[in-house]
């Protein structure tokens, strides 16, 4: 995140933390992380690490109504209070796979593809809707995730200010605080 003209590269800061989502498992779950980039299940059932299953989520959404791919991403983020936003790199290949299996079809609508269940896909979509991945997120989990996100943004803003405006000694002191904080966070898991 260092730039050659100053302590911080704001572009790197925004790319790295601008869409921070804490890696929370569903209520009562442990570890694994669901919000991280590139951590999205594609197969049947639960994916490794307890992450939500993109396939089941897509089928459950299409059980409700036809949707565009990006609309599905937004809907999943909204239904999980921002904890889980699957990437286009996990949703669109899943849509292609479901289409190849004959479970969904793409219809052109206003120059965009809208996905619809086929008769073959309805039974699996109904089963997926009975236990939709977003149902595992409780209000407490969503609230705590928002608190983590707010705290992370606050820390990054303070770090950016020290990086831009601090003296070399202040930056070194901030680095010590960050290193100690990281150690303490890992110590919490070790208990």
C-alpha positions, -999 to +999 in steps of 0.1 A: +000+000+000+030+023-001+033+046-030+065+061-043+052+096-036+040+091+000+034+067+027+001+054+013-014+047-021-051+057-017-060+036-047-045+005-030-062+014+002-096+016-015-090-015-036-079-035-005-104-022+020-131-003+001-155-032+001-145-049+033-169-076+044-160-094+076-157-132+071-186-143+093-199-178+092-237-184+097-251-181+132-235-206+155-208-215+129-170-212+133-142-201+111-142-205+074-152-170+064-180-163+040-173-128+029-138-132+015-131-129-021-129-161-041-145-182-013-177-193-028-191-228-032-202-242-066-212-278-059-242-294-043-246-292-005-223-272+017-190-262+003-158-268+022-152-246+052-189-241+058-193-214+032-226-208+016-234-226-016-238-204-047-257-231-066-283-235-039-286-197-035-291-191-072-317-219-074-335-206-043-337-171-058-349-183-091-376-203-073-390-169-063-388-152-097-366-148-128-335-127-123-304-113-140-271-125-127-261-091-112-295-088-096-289-121-078-256-108-064-273-077-051-302-097-037-278-121-018-259-092-004-291-075+008-305-106+023-274-113+044-270-077+055-238-073+035-221-103+050-221-123+018-217-109-016-207-137-040-185-125-068-195-125-105-167-150-109-187-175-088-222-166-099-219-165-137-201-199-140-227-214-117-255-200-140-237-215-170-234-248-152-271-248-143-280-239-179-258-268-192-276-291-168-309-280-182-321-266-149-324-230-161-326-211-194-315-176-203-340-153-219-330-120-235-347-091-218-338-055-226-304-066-240-296-086-208-299-122-199-326-131-174-325-166-160-357-187-156-361-222-141-371-251-164-395-278-155-365-300-148-350-274-125-381-267-104-377-297-079-341-289-071-349-252-068-378-260-045-355-281-023-329-253-023-356-227-013-365-248+017-331-243+032-319-211+014-283-201+024-294-166+035-317-180+061-287-190+082-279-154+089-295-141+121-300-105+131-273-107+157-248-119+131-257-092+106-255-065+134-221-078+146-208-079+110-218-042+106-200-033+138-168-051+125-171-033+091-175+001+108-145-006+131-124-017+102-132+014+082-125+035+112-091+019+117-082+022+081-092+059+081-070+065+111-041+046+096-045+066+064-043+098+083-012+087+102+003+076+068-004+109+051+002+133+080+023+115+105+060+119+111+083+089+105+083+083+142+045+084+144+042+059+114+067+036+132+046+038+164+014+031+143+031+000+128+039-013+163+002-008+173-009-027+143+015-056+149+005-058+185-032-057+175-028-085+150-010-106+177-038-100+202-065-109+177-049-142+170-045-148+208-083-145+211-087-175+188-060-194+207-080-192+240 
